[in-house]
Amino acid sequence: IEILIVIGIIGILSGVLVSVINPAGIRAKSRDAQRKSDLRQIQTALELYFADNRMYPEPVLNGCAPGNTLGCTTKIDGNDNLTDEISPSHISAVPLDPKLSSATNQDVCSQPTQYRYNYMTDASKSIYVLTAIMEAPDSNDESTCHSLYNWNRPDTGPHLEISCRNSSGYVTANVCYGLQNP
């Protein structure tokens, strides 16, 4: 009987411990840290590309005419123009989001549960924004997309101005982490 009581107490304590530790939350934060690191690697490759070409690569996607890149995005999925332009000359392999799915929408403002990296540039290809959708709500605290200067440039009007509120009411800006050219 005493052994059963001890086993029961251990079971209860381990259940409480697992719920307090929240392994799913830890894994989500780990993937978010990987996303930040991946975007910094892509950013370094973009700066090397800029040093060689004096402009950033142009995103190409369906519905966005070449040369008209104002606010146009490309989903970085390994089959995109950005990957073709910077790999392998400026980065050995372009990293992909840890939870990227082929069904993921490429729009930076699509549902916040569709994880991907996005790249945007303006028509002059002189500025860019890289974005990732985070899993943990506080993972983007130091660099939210809407806080980036290039997201909505007040000096010259909208460049990559994006409100990130679609008809379904999703506000991806709440979980969007971004980097821009220095």
Backbone as JSON Lines, residues from 0, in Angstrom:
{"i":0,"aa":"I","n":[0.84,-1.19,0.0],"ca":[0.0,0.0,0.0],"c":[0.88,1.24,0.0]}
{"i":1,"aa":"E","n":[1.92,1.27,0.82],"ca":[2.79,2.44,0.89],"c":[3.46,2.7,-0.46]}
{"i":2,"aa":"I","n":[3.81,1.63,-1.14],"ca":[4.45,1.79,-2.45],"c":[3.45,2.41,-3.43]}
{"i":3,"aa":"L","n":[2.2,2.01,-3.4],"ca":[1.19,2.59,-4.28],"c":[0.97,4.07,-3.98]}
{"i":4,"aa":"I","n":[1.0,4.43,-2.71],"ca":[0.85,5.84,-2.33],"c":[2.03,6.65,-2.87]}
{"i":5,"aa":"V","n":[3.24,6.13,-2.71],"ca":[4.44,6.82,-3.21],"c":[4.38,6.96,-4.73]}
{"i":6,"aa":"I","n":[3.99,5.9,-5.42],"ca":[3.88,5.95,-6.88],"c":[2.82,6.97,-7.29]}
{"i":7,"aa":"G","n":[1.71,7.02,-6.58],"ca":[0.66,8.0,-6.87],"c":[1.15,9.42,-6.67]}
{"i":8,"aa":"I","n":[1.88,9.66,-5.58],"ca":[2.42,11.01,-5.31],"c":[3.42,11.4,-6.39]}
{"i":9,"aa":"I","n":[4.29,10.47,-6.76],"ca":[5.28,10.75,-7.82],"c":[4.56,11.07,-9.13]}
{"i":10,"aa":"G","n":[3.51,10.32,-9.44],"ca":[2.73,10.58,-10.66],"c":[2.1,11.96,-10.65]}
{"i":11,"aa":"I","n":[1.53,12.35,-9.53],"ca":[0.91,13.68,-9.41],"c":[1.97,14.77,-9.55]}
{"i":12,"aa":"L","n":[3.09,14.61,-8.85],"ca":[4.16,15.61,-8.93],"c":[4.73,15.73,-10.35]}
{"i":13,"aa":"S","n":[4.9,14.6,-11.02],"ca":[5.44,14.67,-12.39],"c":[4.44,15.33,-13.33]}
{"i":14,"aa":"G","n":[3.15,15.1,-13.14],"ca":[2.13,15.76,-13.94],"c":[2.13,17.26,-13.74]}
{"i":15,"aa":"V","n":[2.25,17.68,-12.49],"ca":[2.32,19.11,-12.18],"c":[3.58,19.72,-12.77]}
{"i":16,"aa":"L","n":[4.7,19.0,-12.64],"ca":[5.98,19.5,-13.15],"c":[5.93,19.69,-14.66]}
{"i":17,"aa":"V","n":[5.36,18.73,-15.38],"ca":[5.26,18.84,-16.83],"c":[4.39,20.03,-17.23]}
{"i":18,"aa":"S","n":[3.3,20.26,-16.5],"ca":[2.44,21.39,-16.85],"c":[3.09,22.72,-16.53]}
{"i":19,"aa":"V","n":[3.94,22.77,-15.5],"ca":[4.63,24.01,-15.15],"c":[5.76,24.29,-16.14]}
{"i":20,"aa":"I","n":[6.49,23.27,-16.52],"ca":[7.63,23.45,-17.43],"c":[7.15,23.83,-18.83]}
{"i":21,"aa":"N","n":[6.02,23.31,-19.29],"ca":[5.46,23.61,-20.6],"c":[6.44,23.29,-21.73]}
{"i":22,"aa":"P","n":[6.67,22.01,-21.99],"ca":[7.63,21.63,-23.03],"c":[7.26,22.17,-24.42]}
{"i":23,"aa":"A","n":[5.98,22.29,-24.71],"ca":[5.58,22.83,-26.02],"c":[6.02,24.29,-26.15]}
{"i":24,"aa":"G","n":[5.88,25.06,-25.06],"ca":[6.32,26.46,-25.07],"c":[7.82,26.59,-25.22]}
{"i":25,"aa":"I","n":[8.55,25.68,-24.59],"ca":[10.01,25.7,-24.7],"c":[10.42,25.39,-26.14]}
{"i":26,"aa":"R","n":[9.78,24.41,-26.75],"ca":[10.1,24.09,-28.15],"c":[9.74,25.25,-29.08]}
{"i":27,"aa":"A","n":[8.63,25.92,-28.81],"ca":[8.23,27.07,-29.64],"c":[9.26,28.19,-29.53]}
{"i":28,"aa":"K","n":[9.71,28.48,-28.3],"ca":[10.73,29.53,-28.12],"c":[12.05,29.13,-28.78]}
{"i":29,"aa":"S","n":[12.37,27.85,-28.75],"ca":[13.58,27.38,-29.41],"c":[13.49,27.59,-30.93]}
{"i":30,"aa":"R","n":[12.33,27.26,-31.5],"ca":[12.15,27.5,-32.95],"c":[12.18,28.99,-33.26]}
{"i":31,"aa":"D","n":[11.64,29.82,-32.37],"ca":[11.68,31.27,-32.58],"c":[13.11,31.79,-32.55]}
{"i":32,"aa":"A","n":[13.93,31.26,-31.65],"ca":[15.35,31.65,-31.61],"c":[16.04,31.25,-32.91]}
{"i":33,"aa":"Q","n":[15.68,30.07,-33.43],"ca":[16.24,29.63,-34.71],"c":[15.81,30.57,-35.84]}
{"i":34,"aa":"R","n":[14.57,31.01,-35.8],"ca":[14.08,31.94,-36.83],"c":[14.88,33.24,-36.82]}
{"i":35,"aa":"K","n":[15.14,33.77,-35.64],"ca":[15.93,35.01,-35.53],"c":[17.33,34.81,-36.09]}
{"i":36,"aa":"S","n":[17.94,33.7,-35.75],"ca":[19.27,33.39,-36.25],"c":[19.26,33.24,-37.78]}
{"i":37,"aa":"D","n":[18.25,32.55,-38.29],"ca":[18.14,32.37,-39.74],"c":[18.01,33.71,-40.47]}
{"i":38,"aa":"L","n":[17.17,34.6,-39.94],"ca":[17.0,35.9,-40.59],"c":[18.3,36.7,-40.57]}
{"i":39,"aa":"R","n":[19.07,36.59,-39.49],"ca":[20.37,37.3,-39.45],"c":[21.32,36.73,-40.5]}
{"i":40,"aa":"Q","n":[21.29,35.42,-40.72],"ca":[22.12,34.82,-41.78],"c":[21.7,35.33,-43.16]}
{"i":41,"aa":"I","n":[20.41,35.38,-43.39],"ca":[19.91,35.88,-44.68],"c":[20.27,37.36,-44.83]}
{"i":42,"aa":"Q","n":[20.17,38.11,-43.74],"ca":[20.52,39.53,-43.77],"c":[21.98,39.71,-44.16]}
{"i":43,"aa":"T","n":[22.86,38.92,-43.6],"ca":[24.28,38.99,-43.95],"c":[24.48,38.7,-45.44]}
{"i":44,"aa":"A","n":[23.8,37.69,-45.95],"ca":[23.9,37.37,-47.38],"c":[23.37,38.51,-48.24]}
{"i":45,"aa":"L","n":[22.29,39.15,-47.81],"ca":[21.75,40.29,-48.56],"c":[22.74,41.45,-48.6]}
{"i":46,"aa":"E","n":[23.42,41.69,-47.5],"ca":[24.4,42.78,-47.48],"c":[25.6,42.45,-48.37]}
{"i":47,"aa":"L","n":[26.01,41.19,-48.42],"ca":[27.08,40.79,-49.34],"c":[26.62,40.96,-50.79]}
{"i":48,"aa":"Y","n":[25.38,40.6,-51.07],"ca":[24.81,40.78,-52.41],"c":[24.8,42.27,-52.77]}
{"i":49,"aa":"F","n":[24.38,43.1,-51.82],"ca":[24.33,44.55,-52.06],"c":[25.73,45.1,-52.34]}
{"i":50,"aa":"A","n":[26.73,44.62,-51.6],"ca":[28.1,45.08,-51.82],"c":[28.57,44.75,-53.24]}
{"i":51,"aa":"D","n":[28.13,43.64,-53.78],"ca":[28.51,43.24,-55.13],"c":[27.69,43.92,-56.22]}
{"i":52,"aa":"N","n":[26.42,44.2,-55.95],"ca":[25.49,44.65,-57.0],"c":[24.92,46.05,-56.8]}
{"i":53,"aa":"R","n":[25.16,46.67,-55.66],"ca":[24.66,48.0,-55.32],"c":[23.13,48.08,-55.32]}
{"i":54,"aa":"M","n":[22.49,46.96,-55.13],"ca":[21.04,46.89,-54.95],"c":[20.73,45.53,-54.33]}
{"i":55,"aa":"Y","n":[19.53,45.43,-53.79],"ca":[19.08,44.16,-53.21],"c":[18.33,43.37,-54.26]}
{"i":56,"aa":"P","n":[18.24,42.05,-54.11],"ca":[17.51,41.25,-55.1],"c":[16.04,41.65,-55.18]}
{"i":57,"aa":"E","n":[15.47,41.46,-56.36],"ca":[14.07,41.77,-56.57],"c":[13.22,40.54,-56.27]}
{"i":58,"aa":"P","n":[12.17,40.71,-55.46],"ca":[11.29,39.56,-55.24],"c":[10.44,39.31,-56.48]}
{"i":59,"aa":"V","n":[10.22,38.08,-56.78],"ca":[9.38,37.72,-57.91],"c":[8.32,36.76,-57.38]}
{"i":60,"aa":"L","n":[7.07,37.05,-57.66],"ca":[5.99,36.18,-57.25],"c":[4.8,36.37,-58.16]}
{"i":61,"aa":"N","n":[3.9,35.45,-58.13],"ca":[2.69,35.56,-58.95],"c":[1.89,36.78,-58.55]}
{"i":62,"aa":"G","n":[1.47,37.55,-59.52],"ca":[0.65,38.71,-59.24],"c":[1.45,39.97,-58.97]}
{"i":63,"aa":"C","n":[2.74,39.91,-59.02],"ca":[3.59,41.07,-58.78],"c":[4.5,41.22,-60.0]}
{"i":64,"aa":"A","n":[4.21,42.19,-60.82],"ca":[4.95,42.36,-62.06],"c":[6.4,42.72,-61.79]}
{"i":65,"aa":"P","n":[7.35,42.15,-62.56],"ca":[8.75,42.53,-62.4],"c":[8.92,44.04,-62.53]}
{"i":66,"aa":"G","n":[9.71,44.61,-61.65],"ca":[9.93,46.05,-61.64],"c":[8.91,46.79,-60.79]}
{"i":67,"aa":"N","n":[7.83,46.15,-60.41],"ca":[6.81,46.77,-59.56],"c":[6.8,46.06,-58.22]}
{"i":68,"aa":"T","n":[7.82,46.32,-57.42],"ca":[8.0,45.57,-56.18],"c":[7.57,46.35,-54.96]}
{"i":69,"aa":"L","n":[6.84,47.42,-55.13],"ca":[6.4,48.22,-53.99],"c":[5.51,47.39,-53.08]}
{"i":70,"aa":"G","n":[6.05,46.99,-51.95],"ca":[5.29,46.21,-51.0],"c":[5.07,44.76,-51.41]}
{"i":71,"aa":"C","n":[5.69,44.3,-52.48],"ca":[5.54,42.92,-52.89],"c":[6.44,42.03,-52.06]}
{"i":72,"aa":"T","n":[5.97,40.83,-51.81],"ca":[6.72,39.92,-50.96],"c":[7.01,38.63,-51.7]}
{"i":73,"aa":"T","n":[8.02,37.95,-51.21],"ca":[8.26,36.59,-51.66],"c":[8.43,35.72,-50.43]}
{"i":74,"aa":"K","n":[7.8,34.57,-50.45],"ca":[7.97,33.59,-49.38],"c":[9.27,32.86,-49.64]}
{"i":75,"aa":"I","n":[10.15,32.83,-48.67],"ca":[11.43,32.15,-48.83],"c":[11.18,30.66,-48.58]}
{"i":76,"aa":"D","n":[11.15,29.89,-49.67],"ca":[10.83,28.47,-49.56],"c":[11.83,27.58,-50.29]}
{"i":77,"aa":"G","n":[12.93,28.15,-50.76],"ca":[13.93,27.39,-51.48],"c":[13.7,27.38,-52.98]}
{"i":78,"aa":"N","n":[12.51,27.78,-53.42],"ca":[12.18,27.84,-54.85],"c":[11.83,29.26,-55.25]}
{"i":79,"aa":"D","n":[12.45,30.22,-54.64],"ca":[12.1,31.62,-54.84],"c":[13.26,32.38,-55.46]}
{"i":80,"aa":"N","n":[12.99,33.58,-55.94],"ca":[14.0,34.4,-56.58],"c":[15.13,34.77,-55.62]}
{"i":81,"aa":"L","n":[14.81,35.07,-54.38],"ca":[15.85,35.45,-53.42],"c":[16.86,34.33,-53.24]}
{"i":82,"aa":"T","n":[16.38,33.11,-53.07],"ca":[17.28,31.96,-52.91],"c":[18.17,31.83,-54.14]}
{"i":83,"aa":"D","n":[17.6,31.99,-55.32],"ca":[18.38,31.89,-56.56],"c":[19.46,32.96,-56.63]}
{"i":84,"aa":"E","n":[19.16,34.16,-56.14],"ca":[20.09,35.29,-56.24],"c":[21.24,35.22,-55.24]}
{"i":85,"aa":"I","n":[20.99,34.75,-54.02],"ca":[22.03,34.83,-52.98],"c":[22.71,33.5,-52.67]}
{"i":86,"aa":"S","n":[22.18,32.4,-53.18],"ca":[22.78,31.1,-52.88],"c":[23.26,30.46,-54.18]}
{"i":87,"aa":"P","n":[24.42,29.91,-54.22],"ca":[25.41,29.71,-53.17],"c":[26.48,30.79,-53.1]}
{"i":88,"aa":"S","n":[26.35,31.86,-53.9],"ca":[27.41,32.87,-53.96],"c":[27.58,33.67,-52.67]}
{"i":89,"aa":"H","n":[26.51,33.9,-51.93],"ca":[26.6,34.73,-50.73],"c":[26.21,34.0,-49.45]}
{"i":90,"aa":"I","n":[25.63,32.83,-49.59],"ca":[25.27,31.97,-48.45],"c":[25.21,30.55,-48.98]}
{"i":91,"aa":"S","n":[25.75,29.6,-48.24],"ca":[25.81,28.23,-48.75],"c":[24.42,27.64,-48.99]}
{"i":92,"aa":"A","n":[23.53,27.85,-48.06],"ca":[22.14,27.4,-48.21],"c":[21.24,28.38,-47.47]}
{"i":93,"aa":"V","n":[20.19,28.82,-48.12],"ca":[19.26,29.75,-47.49],"c":[18.41,28.97,-46.49]}
{"i":94,"aa":"P","n":[18.43,29.37,-45.21],"ca":[17.63,28.64,-44.22],"c":[16.14,28.85,-44.44]}
{"i":95,"aa":"L","n":[15.37,27.83,-44.08],"ca":[13.92,27.88,-44.2],"c":[13.3,27.79,-42.82]}
{"i":96,"aa":"D","n":[12.09,28.31,-42.69],"ca":[11.39,28.26,-41.41],"c":[11.26,26.82,-40.94]}
{"i":97,"aa":"P","n":[11.49,26.57,-39.63],"ca":[11.41,25.2,-39.11],"c":[10.05,24.53,-39.3]}
{"i":98,"aa":"K","n":[8.99,25.3,-39.44],"ca":[7.65,24.72,-39.62],"c":[7.05,25.08,-40.97]}
{"i":99,"aa":"L","n":[7.89,25.44,-41.95],"ca":[7.4,25.83,-43.27],"c":[6.63,24.68,-43.91]}
{"i":100,"aa":"S","n":[5.51,25.01,-44.5],"ca":[4.69,24.04,-45.22],"c":[4.51,24.56,-46.65]}
{"i":101,"aa":"S","n":[4.42,23.65,-47.59],"ca":[4.22,24.09,-48.98],"c":[2.88,24.78,-49.15]}
{"i":102,"aa":"A","n":[1.95,24.54,-48.24],"ca":[0.63,25.17,-48.32],"c":[0.62,26.57,-47.7]}
{"i":103,"aa":"T","n":[1.72,26.97,-47.11],"ca":[1.79,28.26,-46.44],"c":[1.61,29.39,-47.44]}
{"i":104,"aa":"N","n":[0.76,30.34,-47.09],"ca":[0.54,31.53,-47.9],"c":[1.81,32.37,-47.9]}
{"i":105,"aa":"Q","n":[2.15,33.01,-49.01],"ca":[3.36,33.81,-49.05],"c":[3.16,35.23,-48.55]}
{"i":106,"aa":"D","n":[1.93,35.66,-48.39],"ca":[1.65,37.02,-47.95],"c":[2.08,37.21,-46.5]}
{"i":107,"aa":"V","n":[2.85,38.26,-46.27],"ca":[3.35,38.53,-44.92],"c":[2.21,38.77,-43.94]}
{"i":108,"aa":"C","n":[1.06,39.14,-44.44],"ca":[-0.08,39.44,-43.57],"c":[-1.09,38.3,-43.49]}
{"i":109,"aa":"S","n":[-0.73,37.13,-43.94],"ca":[-1.68,36.02,-43.87],"c":[-1.76,35.5,-42.44]}
{"i":110,"aa":"Q","n":[-2.51,34.48,-42.23],"ca":[-2.79,33.98,-40.89],"c":[-1.52,33.81,-40.06]}
{"i":111,"aa":"P","n":[-1.58,34.19,-38.78],"ca":[-0.39,34.13,-37.94],"c":[0.05,32.72,-37.6]}
{"i":112,"aa":"T","n":[-0.7,31.71,-37.97],"ca":[-0.25,30.34,-37.72],"c":[0.44,29.73,-38.93]}
{"i":113,"aa":"Q","n":[0.6,30.5,-39.99],"ca":[1.3,30.02,-41.18],"c":[2.74,30.52,-41.11]}
{"i":114,"aa":"Y","n":[3.63,29.64,-40.7],"ca":[5.02,30.03,-40.43],"c":[5.83,30.03,-41.71]}
{"i":115,"aa":"R","n":[6.55,31.13,-41.92],"ca":[7.39,31.28,-43.1],"c":[8.3,32.49,-42.91]}
{"i":116,"aa":"Y","n":[9.31,32.59,-43.78],"ca":[10.12,33.8,-43.87],"c":[9.66,34.54,-45.12]}
{"i":117,"aa":"N","n":[9.6,35.84,-45.03],"ca":[9.24,36.67,-46.18],"c":[10.34,37.69,-46.43]}
{"i":118,"aa":"Y","n":[10.48,38.07,-47.69],"ca":[11.43,39.11,-48.1],"c":[10.66,40.12,-48.92]}
{"i":119,"aa":"M","n":[10.85,41.4,-48.61],"ca":[10.2,42.49,-49.35],"c":[11.24,43.54,-49.67]}
{"i":120,"aa":"T","n":[11.07,44.18,-50.81],"ca":[11.92,45.31,-51.16],"c":[11.05,46.35,-51.88]}
{"i":121,"aa":"D","n":[11.6,47.54,-52.05],"ca":[10.86,48.58,-52.77],"c":[11.27,48.57,-54.24]}
{"i":122,"aa":"A","n":[10.67,49.45,-55.03],"ca":[10.92,49.48,-56.47],"c":[12.38,49.8,-56.8]}
{"i":123,"aa":"S","n":[13.04,50.59,-55.97],"ca":[14.44,50.94,-56.24],"c":[15.41,49.86,-55.78]}
{"i":124,"aa":"K","n":[14.93,48.88,-55.06],"ca":[15.74,47.79,-54.5],"c":[16.85,48.32,-53.6]}
{"i":125,"aa":"S","n":[16.55,49.43,-52.9],"ca":[17.54,50.02,-52.0],"c":[17.22,49.76,-50.53]}
{"i":126,"aa":"I","n":[16.05,49.24,-50.25],"ca":[15.69,48.88,-48.88],"c":[15.03,47.5,-48.9]}
{"i":127,"aa":"Y","n":[15.03,46.85,-47.75],"ca":[14.32,45.57,-47.66],"c":[13.84,45.36,-46.24]}
{"i":128,"aa":"V","n":[12.93,44.42,-46.11],"ca":[12.47,43.92,-44.82],"c":[12.41,42.41,-44.92]}
{"i":129,"aa":"L","n":[12.96,41.73,-43.92],"ca":[12.84,40.29,-43.76],"c":[11.91,40.04,-42.6]}
{"i":130,"aa":"T","n":[10.98,39.11,-42.73],"ca":[10.05,38.85,-41.63],"c":[9.93,37.36,-41.36]}
{"i":131,"aa":"A","n":[9.54,37.06,-40.13],"ca":[9.21,35.7,-39.71],"c":[8.03,35.79,-38.77]}
{"i":132,"aa":"I","n":[7.17,34.8,-38.82],"ca":[6.06,34.71,-37.88],"c":[6.53,33.87,-36.7]}
{"i":133,"aa":"M","n":[6.41,34.42,-35.5],"ca":[6.85,33.74,-34.28],"c":[5.72,32.92,-33.67]}
{"i":134,"aa":"E","n":[6.09,31.87,-32.96],"ca":[5.1,31.04,-32.29],"c":[4.77,31.57,-30.9]}
{"i":135,"aa":"A","n":[5.78,31.98,-30.16],"ca":[5.56,32.51,-28.81],"c":[5.29,34.01,-28.92]}
{"i":136,"aa":"P","n":[4.2,34.5,-28.34],"ca":[3.81,35.91,-28.51],"c":[4.88,36.92,-28.09]}
{"i":137,"aa":"D","n":[5.76,36.58,-27.17],"ca":[6.76,37.54,-26.72],"c":[8.1,37.38,-27.42]}
{"i":138,"aa":"S","n":[8.2,36.52,-28.42],"ca":[9.47,36.3,-29.1],"c":[9.87,37.44,-30.02]}
{"i":139,"aa":"N","n":[8.95,38.31,-30.39],"ca":[9.26,39.39,-31.32],"c":[9.43,40.73,-30.62]}
{"i":140,"aa":"D","n":[9.51,40.74,-29.3],"ca":[9.49,41.98,-28.55],"c":[10.56,42.99,-28.97]}
{"i":141,"aa":"E","n":[11.76,42.51,-29.31],"ca":[12.83,43.47,-29.61],"c":[12.81,43.98,-31.05]}
{"i":142,"aa":"S","n":[12.03,43.39,-31.92],"ca":[12.04,43.83,-33.32],"c":[10.72,43.48,-34.0]}
{"i":143,"aa":"T","n":[9.65,44.12,-33.55],"ca":[8.36,43.88,-34.18],"c":[8.36,44.5,-35.58]}
{"i":144,"aa":"C","n":[7.66,43.87,-36.49],"ca":[7.64,44.35,-37.88],"c":[7.18,45.8,-37.97]}
{"i":145,"aa":"H","n":[6.09,46.13,-37.3],"ca":[5.54,47.48,-37.45],"c":[6.42,48.55,-36.81]}
{"i":146,"aa":"S","n":[7.45,48.16,-36.04],"ca":[8.37,49.15,-35.48],"c":[9.54,49.44,-36.41]}
{"i":147,"aa":"L","n":[9.66,48.7,-37.51],"ca":[10.77,48.9,-38.44],"c":[10.53,50.15,-39.28]}
{"i":148,"aa":"Y","n":[11.57,50.93,-39.45],"ca":[11.5,52.16,-40.23],"c":[11.06,51.88,-41.67]}
{"i":149,"aa":"N","n":[11.6,50.82,-42.28],"ca":[11.26,50.5,-43.67],"c":[9.86,49.95,-43.83]}
{"i":150,"aa":"W","n":[9.23,49.54,-42.75],"ca":[7.87,49.0,-42.83],"c":[6.91,50.09,-43.29]}
{"i":151,"aa":"N","n":[7.09,51.29,-42.77],"ca":[6.29,52.45,-43.19],"c":[7.16,53.68,-43.0]}
{"i":152,"aa":"R","n":[7.83,54.11,-44.04],"ca":[8.78,55.21,-43.95],"c":[8.05,56.54,-43.95]}
{"i":153,"aa":"P","n":[8.12,57.29,-42.86],"ca":[7.41,58.56,-42.78],"c":[8.04,59.67,-43.63]}
{"i":154,"aa":"D","n":[9.33,59.54,-43.96],"ca":[10.02,60.62,-44.68],"c":[9.63,60.69,-46.15]}
{"i":155,"aa":"T","n":[9.42,59.55,-46.78],"ca":[9.15,59.53,-48.22],"c":[7.82,58.88,-48.55]}
{"i":156,"aa":"G","n":[7.01,58.69,-47.57],"ca":[5.72,58.05,-47.83],"c":[5.83,56.55,-47.76]}
{"i":157,"aa":"P","n":[4.75,55.87,-48.08],"ca":[4.75,54.42,-47.94],"c":[5.7,53.74,-48.92]}
{"i":158,"aa":"H","n":[6.53,52.89,-48.4],"ca":[7.37,52.04,-49.23],"c":[6.88,50.61,-49.07]}
{"i":159,"aa":"L","n":[7.06,50.09,-47.9],"ca":[6.61,48.73,-47.61],"c":[5.5,48.79,-46.59]}
{"i":160,"aa":"E","n":[4.66,49.81,-46.71],"ca":[3.59,50.0,-45.73],"c":[2.59,48.86,-45.82]}
{"i":161,"aa":"I","n":[2.41,48.19,-44.72],"ca":[1.52,47.05,-44.67],"c":[0.78,47.11,-43.35]}
{"i":162,"aa":"S","n":[-0.53,47.05,-43.39],"ca":[-1.29,47.16,-42.14],"c":[-1.41,45.82,-41.44]}
{"i":163,"aa":"C","n":[-1.3,44.73,-42.15],"ca":[-1.38,43.38,-41.58],"c":[-2.67,43.13,-40.82]}
{"i":164,"aa":"R","n":[-3.76,43.58,-41.37],"ca":[-5.07,43.21,-40.83],"c":[-5.91,42.83,-42.04]}
{"i":165,"aa":"N","n":[-6.22,41.56,-42.14],"ca":[-7.0,41.14,-43.31],"c":[-8.47,41.01,-42.95]}
{"i":166,"aa":"S","n":[-9.27,40.61,-43.91],"ca":[-10.72,40.55,-43.71],"c":[-11.13,39.55,-42.64]}
{"i":167,"aa":"S","n":[-10.27,38.6,-42.35],"ca":[-10.59,37.62,-41.31],"c":[-10.24,38.13,-39.92]}
{"i":168,"aa":"G","n":[-9.63,39.31,-39.84],"ca":[-9.3,39.9,-38.55],"c":[-7.96,39.49,-37.99]}
{"i":169,"aa":"Y","n":[-7.16,38.75,-38.75],"ca":[-5.85,38.36,-38.24],"c":[-4.94,39.58,-38.21]}
{"i":170,"aa":"V","n":[-4.2,39.72,-37.16],"ca":[-3.24,40.8,-37.05],"c":[-1.88,40.16,-36.84]}
{"i":171,"aa":"T","n":[-1.19,39.85,-37.94],"ca":[0.09,39.17,-37.81],"c":[1.16,40.08,-37.22]}
{"i":172,"aa":"A","n":[0.94,41.38,-37.22],"ca":[1.93,42.28,-36.63],"c":[2.16,41.93,-35.16]}
{"i":173,"aa":"N","n":[1.21,41.29,-34.52],"ca":[1.36,40.92,-33.12],"c":[2.41,39.83,-32.92]}
{"i":174,"aa":"V","n":[2.68,39.02,-33.94],"ca":[3.64,37.94,-33.81],"c":[4.72,38.01,-34.89]}
{"i":175,"aa":"C","n":[4.82,39.13,-35.58],"ca":[5.77,39.3,-36.68],"c":[7.09,39.87,-36.17]}
{"i":176,"aa":"Y","n":[8.18,39.17,-36.47],"ca":[9.53,39.62,-36.15],"c":[10.17,40.04,-37.46]}
{"i":177,"aa":"G","n":[10.89,41.16,-37.45],"ca":[11.47,41.62,-38.7],"c":[12.85,42.22,-38.55]}
{"i":178,"aa":"L","n":[13.58,42.18,-39.65],"ca":[14.88,42.84,-39.78],"c":[14.83,43.67,-41.05]}
{"i":179,"aa":"Q","n":[15.63,44.72,-41.1],"ca":[15.71,45.56,-42.29],"c":[17.16,45.88,-42.59]}
{"i":180,"aa":"N","n":[17.39,46.46,-43.77],"ca":[18.76,46.82,-44.1],"c":[19.26,47.87,-43.11]}
{"i":181,"aa":"P","n":[20.55,47.8,-42.79],"ca":[21.11,48.74,-41.79],"c":[21.11,50.18,-42.28]}
